[in-house]
Amino acid sequence: MVGAVVGVQPFGGEGLSGTGPKAGGPLYLYRLLANRPENALGTTLARQDADYPVDAQLKAALVQPLEALSEWATDRPALRALCQQFGELAQAGTQRLLPGPTGERNTWTLLPRERVLCIADDEQDALVQVAAVTSVGSLILWPDDTFHRDLVKRLPAAVSGRIQFAKADNIATQPFDAVIFHGDSDQLRALCEAV
């Protein structure tokens, strides 16, 4: 019988049986809980990072647009604080060595989703979404409308370079990996039906 230890050995992995990401890693069991303490994930990662140093070289590159947004938001203290919080919590671009049997070297790498569809009707919500998505290094997909075009012109180049547009009437047919939505329940229902 062949098996793997949950939280220690990933099940499969890149270049192995059934290539690609698999279940496992130090946060896997927390995903099965209905409730958990708010700081449980950070505590678990900090405990592991004390034994095995985290490689965050990629993270430093991924968060550059977030840092540019934070610098741009000097007159928006709430947005700036949110950028700081998201930057501290985001783990995309980190690689950790998992404890394992002698002779094995298993790494756990967190990578961003490629593109996130962001739907918001007002500037504050749109900027919160931009902060969230840039904190993990993903691309932003916005509806191609006047509101979003005007907003992107005011953003720093490092941020606007991470934003892509698609026609609003067929945006749900565009490729994306996740959705962040701010709006009312009727808009959400329509979006869910479209995607």
C-alpha positions in Angstrom: 0.0 0.0 0.0 1.3 3.4 -0.9 0.2 6.5 1.0 1.3 9.9 2.2 1.2 11.6 5.6 -1.3 14.5 5.6 0.5 17.8 6.5 3.9 16.3 5.8 4.0 14.6 2.4 2.1 16.0 -0.5 -0.1 13.5 -2.4 1.7 13.4 -5.8 3.1 16.7 -6.9 4.7 18.4 -9.9 6.3 15.9 -12.2 5.0 12.9 -10.3 1.9 10.8 -10.5 -0.9 13.0 -11.7 1.3 16.0 -12.1 0.3 19.3 -10.5 -0.7 20.6 -7.1 -2.1 18.1 -4.7 -3.8 18.0 -1.3 -1.6 18.2 1.8 0.7 20.8 3.4 0.6 22.4 6.9 -2.7 24.2 6.4 -4.7 21.3 4.9 -6.4 20.1 8.1 -7.6 23.6 8.9 -9.7 23.6 5.6 -11.7 20.8 7.0 -12.8 22.7 10.2 -16.1 24.6 10.4 -14.5 27.1 12.8 -10.9 28.0 13.7 -9.2 30.7 15.7 -8.5 33.7 13.5 -4.8 33.5 14.0 -4.5 29.7 13.6 -3.0 29.7 10.1 -0.4 32.4 11.1 0.5 30.5 14.2 1.0 27.2 12.3 3.1 28.9 9.7 5.2 30.7 12.3 5.8 27.4 14.1 7.0 25.7 10.9 9.1 28.7 9.8 11.0 28.6 13.1 12.2 25.1 12.2 12.6 25.5 8.4 13.2 28.9 6.9 10.7 30.1 4.4 11.8 31.1 0.9 10.0 34.4 0.1 12.0 35.6 -2.9 9.0 35.2 -5.3 6.7 36.9 -2.8 8.9 40.0 -2.8 8.4 40.4 -6.6 4.6 39.6 -6.4 3.8 42.3 -3.9 5.5 45.2 -5.7 2.2 46.4 -7.2 0.6 46.2 -3.7 3.5 48.4 -2.3 3.0 50.9 -5.2 -0.7 51.0 -4.3 0.1 51.6 -0.7 2.4 54.5 -1.6 -0.2 55.9 -3.9 -2.8 55.8 -1.1 -1.2 58.4 1.1 -4.5 60.4 1.3 -6.5 57.2 1.9 -5.4 55.9 5.3 -8.0 53.1 5.4 -6.8 51.7 2.1 -3.1 52.1 3.1 -3.8 50.1 6.3 -5.6 47.4 4.3 -2.6 47.2 1.9 -0.4 46.7 5.0 -2.7 44.0 6.4 -3.1 42.1 3.1 0.7 42.2 2.6 1.4 40.7 6.0 -1.3 38.0 5.6 -0.6 37.0 2.0 1.4 33.9 1.5 1.5 33.6 -2.3 5.0 33.3 -3.6 6.4 31.5 -0.5 8.0 28.1 -0.5 8.4 26.0 2.6 10.3 22.8 3.3 8.0 20.2 4.8 9.2 17.9 7.5 9.5 14.4 6.2 11.3 11.1 6.3 15.0 11.0 6.0 16.1 11.1 2.4 13.0 12.9 1.2 12.8 16.6 0.4 9.2 17.9 0.0 8.5 21.5 -0.6 5.2 23.3 -0.4 4.8 26.4 -2.7 1.9 28.8 -2.7 1.3 30.4 -6.1 -1.3 33.0 -7.0 -4.3 32.4 -9.2 -3.6 33.7 -12.7 -6.5 36.1 -13.1 -9.3 37.3 -10.7 -12.6 38.8 -12.0 -13.3 41.9 -9.8 -16.8 43.3 -9.8 -17.6 46.5 -7.9 -19.7 49.6 -8.5 -17.9 52.1 -6.4 -14.3 53.3 -6.1 -13.8 52.2 -2.5 -14.8 48.6 -3.1 -12.8 48.5 -6.4 -9.7 49.7 -4.6 -10.2 47.1 -1.8 -10.4 44.4 -4.5 -7.2 45.8 -6.1 -5.4 45.6 -2.8 -6.6 42.0 -2.2 -5.7 40.8 -5.6 -2.3 42.5 -5.9 -1.4 41.2 -2.4 -1.2 37.7 -3.8 0.2 38.6 -7.2 -2.7 37.8 -9.4 -4.0 39.8 -12.5 -7.2 41.8 -12.2 -10.0 41.4 -14.8 -12.3 44.5 -14.9 -15.3 45.3 -17.0 -14.4 47.7 -19.8 -16.5 50.7 -18.8 -16.0 54.4 -18.1 -15.8 53.9 -14.3 -13.0 51.4 -14.4 -11.2 53.1 -17.3 -11.1 56.4 -15.3 -9.9 54.7 -12.2 -7.1 52.8 -13.9 -5.7 56.0 -15.3 -5.2 57.3 -11.7 -3.5 54.2 -10.4 0.3 53.8 -10.4 1.8 52.1 -13.4 2.8 49.0 -11.4 -0.8 48.5 -10.5 -2.4 49.4 -13.8 -0.1 47.0 -15.5 -1.7 44.2 -13.6 -5.3 45.2 -14.7 -6.9 43.7 -17.9 -10.2 44.7 -19.4 -13.0 42.7 -21.1 -16.3 43.9 -22.5 -18.9 44.0 -19.7 -21.5 42.1 -21.6 -19.3 39.0 -22.1 -17.0 39.3 -19.2 -18.2 36.0 -17.7 -17.0 34.1 -20.8 -13.4 35.3 -20.3 -11.0 33.0 -18.6 -10.5 33.7 -14.8 -9.7 31.7 -11.8 -11.6 33.4 -9.0 -14.2 36.2 -8.5 -14.4 39.0 -6.0 -17.7 40.7 -5.9 -19.1 43.8 -4.1 -22.7 44.6 -4.8 -26.3 43.7 -3.9 -27.9 40.2 -3.9 -29.7 40.7 -7.2 -26.4 41.6 -8.9 -24.7 38.6 -7.2 -27.5 36.2 -8.4 -27.1 37.5 -12.0 -23.3 37.1 -11.8 -23.6 33.5 -10.4 -26.0 32.6 -13.3 -23.5 34.1 -15.8 -20.4 32.3 -14.5 
